[in-house]
């Protein structure tokens, strides 16, 4: 036993040393020099890239836009980030500005997957490559040159399967706090969760509450539900951006107990954001299904640098990133995006692996 403990401590020590060693830093510097530096220069001029974000409200969206911006700027591009603040009309206006400025590429997280179509069709007509990240563009006449997503149905299914695993001998009642149902993310996460609900007799969704990705709306939904359902088994949040509201609602409803307590309400969410990981460590949130904005940003930027910068087409591909469920067992994994501080403006350790795994031109 003593020998095994010693070996384990040695492994942990070596991992810490390697994480900060010159060899690891050199590998990061090598990737930046090899794959990024100078790759956004065409005909002696920097690429102009517009990033149109539906919002910059959550840790997820901020991390996605900032990491894409950092990688592109490392490559020499000039980047403009526009925040629609959940407003489709704002985003359409911002896209028209990008067209008028003659940008070389647009990355977009749509506010509304269908309603944004008229603006996207103008992007297509202008011949500007369009890369949709996190959400597709589905509207009539609109074409994505590249789509980079996580399968939201799978995200919902994984969350529901976790809830099923916690339901033995309980009421099985579940509240879902939903995002904006005009987005494919929210609709598909609901679809995946509800499919498992229908397949299993261990959980039963008693309330679907549209909360529009807003923490304050999620808080109200939890408080209202607990008022008449003190035996609530679980809350499923469509996104970690609403998780602070879920936590506040449980506190207000006097049902905020740690995992293992007989009155604990199971909480499972989506994204893998820093707040969620912190609450998992503290023992109050059970699980989150990682939807990595850094993976999405990495693949989207690879499309810009390996195709657009060379004047090559993107072939209208759709790339699906594999999600994983995060619990207390793996919450400290350094590869999780929620354990990376994007504000430091440095290379995320998983970047090279994702770069090599997806979009193999």
N, C-alpha and C positions, 0 to 999 in steps of 0.2 A: 504494500500500500504506500509506504514512504517513498519507495523508488518511483512508483507511478506518479505521485504528486510532484516529485522533483522533476521528472520528465515534462510534466504538464507546465510547470512554472518556467522551465527552460524554453519550451515552445512559445509561451506567451511573451517572454522576454525577447526572444529572437524576432518575433513578429513585430514588436514595438521598435526594435532597432532597425529592421528592414524598412519599416514604413517611413522612417526619417533618414535613411542612409543616403549617401551620395549616389549609390548605384540606382536606387529607385528614382531619385530626382533626375539623374542623368537619363534614365529611360523616358521620363516625362518630357524632358527637354528635347530628347531625340524625336519623339512623336510630333511635338509641336513644330520642330524644324523640318521634319520629313513630310508631314501631311498638311500643315497649316501655313507656315510662313511663305508669303508671296503667292499663294495659290488663288487669291481673289483679285489678282491683277490681270487685266486683259487689254492687250494693245497698249500697254504702258499706263493704263488708267485703273484706279480701284473700282471694283464692282460696287454699284449702288443697290443696297438691299433694304426693302421695307418689311418690317415685322408688324402685322396687324393683330393685336391681341384683343380678345373679347373683353377681358378685364385684367387688372393687375391687383386683384383683391386678396388673393390667397398665396400661401407659400409656394404652391404648385405653379401657378401662372407666372409669378415673379421669377422663380428659379428657371422655368423653361425659357422665358424671354431673355433673361440675363445671361444664361449659359450660351444660348445661340448667338447673342450679341458678342460675347467675349470670344468665342471661337472664330466668328467671322472677322472680328477686328484683328485678332491674331494673324489672320490670313491676309489682312490688308484692305478689307472691305470698309466702305462707309455705310453705317447702319442707322436707320431711323426706326424707333419703336413707337407705335401709336396705340393708345389705350382707348377702346370704345366704351369702357365703363358700362358694359351690359346693354348698350344701346345699338341696335342694328343700323339705324339711320346714321349715327356717328361713324360706325365702321364703314358704311358705304361711302360716306364723304371722305374718309381717310384713304380708302382705296383709290378713289378718283384723284386725290392729291398725289398718290404714288404714281399713278398712270401719267399725270401731267408732268411730273418731275422726270419721267423716263427711267424709272428704276430698272435694274437688270433682272431682279427676281423679287417675288413677294412670298413671305411665309405668313400663313394666316391660321389663327384659331377663330373659327366663325362664332359670332354671337348667336346666330340662328342658321342652322344648316341649309334650310330651304330659302328663307327670305333674303339671304345674301346673294342669291343666284344672279340677279340683274347686274350687280357690280362685278361679279366674277366673270360673267360673259364678256364684259368690256375689257377685263384683263386679258382674257383669251384672244379677243379681237385685236388687242394691241401687241400680241405676240410676246407677252411677258410671262415667263415660267412661273407657275403658281404651285406652291407646296402647302398642303393642308396638314396641320399638326394637331393632334389630340382629338379633333372632330372633322368629319368629312364635309364636303360640299355636295349636297344632294339635289339642288334645285335644277329645274328644267333649263337646258342650254348652257349650264356651267360645267367646266371640265377641270379636274385636278390633274396637273402634270405629274404630281407625286403626292401620295397620301401616307402619313406616318401615324399610326394609331396603336393603342392597346385594345384588344377585343373586350368591349364593355359588357357584353353578355357573359363572358367568362368571369369578369370581375364580379358581376352580380351573383353568378353561380357559386363562386368560391366563398363569397361572404355568407350566402345562404347555407352552404354545406357546413360552414363553421358553426352557424347558429343551430343547425340540426344536431350537431355533435354535442351541444350543451343542453339539449332539451329533455333528456331523460328524466322522467318523474316531475316535470314542471308543467306550467300552464301552456307553454309553447306560443304565447301571444307575442307578436312582433309589431313594432312601429317602424315604418320606413320614412325617413326624412329625405325628400327628393330634391334634385336640382331643377333647373329650368327644363320643362318638358318639351320645349321647342328644340332642344339640343339632342343629338343622337346619343350623347353620353348618358343623360338621365333616362331616356326611354329604354336604351339597351340594358343599363344596369338594373332597371326595374324588371325588364323582361327576363333577365337571367335569374334574378332573385325569386320572382314569382313562379318561374318554371319549377324550381326546387320546392317551393311552397306547395305547389299542386301535386308534385310527385311524392311528397312525404306527409305522413300524418303526425309528425312530431312538432311542426311549427305551423302557425296560422297568422298571416298578416291581418291584423285587425284595423289598421289605419295606414293609408298612404297619404302623406302630407307634402304637397308641393311647397318647398321652402326656398326655391330660386337661388340656391347656393349661398343663402344668407344665414349667418350664425344666429342672429336674433330671431329669425323665423323658426329655426330648428329648436331653439330654447322654448318658444311658445308652444310648439307642437308636443314636446316632451312633457311640459307642465300640464297641458290640457289632457293628454292621454293618461297620465298618472292619476289625475283627479278621479277617474272612473275605473282605472285598471291597475290597482295596486299590485296585482300578481303578474305584471308585465315581465316576460322572459328577456326580451332583447330589443335593442334599437339598432337599426341598420341605417347608416348615413351614406348617402351617395358620394360624399366627398369629405375629406378631412377639414376642408375650409369651414364646414358647419359643425365640426366636432366641439369647438369651444362652447357653442350654444347647447349642444347635447349635454355636455358636462355641467353647464350652469343650470340646465333644466332638471337634471337629476338631483343637483344640490337643492334647488328650490323645492323640488318634490319630495325631499327627504328620502331619496333612494340612491344616494351616492355612497356605495360601499365597495370595498376592494374585492377582487377576484377571490373566490373561496368563501366569502361571507354568505350566509343563507339568504340575505336580502339583496345580494348583488344583482344588478341588471346588466346582462351581457351587452357589450358595445362592440360592434364591428363596423369598419368604415372602409373607405377607398382612398388611396393616393400614396400613403407611406410618408407623409410630411413630418417635419421635426416635432410639431406639437403632438401628433399621434404617437410617435415613437417614445416621447417623454412620458406620456400618460400610460403607455404599455409598461415602461420601466417602473413607474410608480405603482402599477397594479390595478389601475382603475379602468383602463380600456383593454379589451381582450385581444383584438386583432385589427389589422388594416391590410388591405390587399394592395400591394405596391403597383402604382401606375407612374412610372418614372419619367418626369419631365426632362431629365438629363439624357435619358436614352432617346426620347423623341427629338430633342434638340440636336443630339449628335448625328442621328441618321439624316435629319433634314439638312443640316449643314454639309454633310458629306455629299448629298445630292447637288447642292450649290457648287461646291468646290471641285467635284470630280466630273460634273456634266455641264452645268450652266456656265461656269468660268471658262470652259473649253469650247463653248458654242455647240454643245451636243444636246440632243433631246433627252427628256426624263422618262419617256415611254409610258406615261400614265400608269405607273406601278402603284400598288398598295402594299405597304409594309406593316405587318402586325408584330408588335413586341410582346414577348411572353411575360405575363404577370406572375408574381409570387405572393404568398400570404406571409405576413409578418406577425409573429407572436413573441412572447417573452423569450422563447427558445433561440430566436435569431435576431432580436432587435438591435444587438450591438454589431452586427455584420457591417464592416466598413464599406462594403460595396453598395449598401442601400443609399439612395440619394438623400434621404432624410438625415443621414449622418455626415453629409458634406456641406460645407459652408460656401455657397456660391458667391458670397460677397467678397471672398478672398481673391477672386479672379485668378484662379489657377486651374490646372488640369484635373478633372475628376478622375480618380484611379481606374474607373471602369471604361473610360472613353475608348482606349485602343481596342479592347475586346469587342465592344459594341460596333465600332468602326469596321472591324474586320469581319464581324458576323453577319451584318445586314447590308443590303444594297450592293451586292457583289457584281460590279460592272467589270 
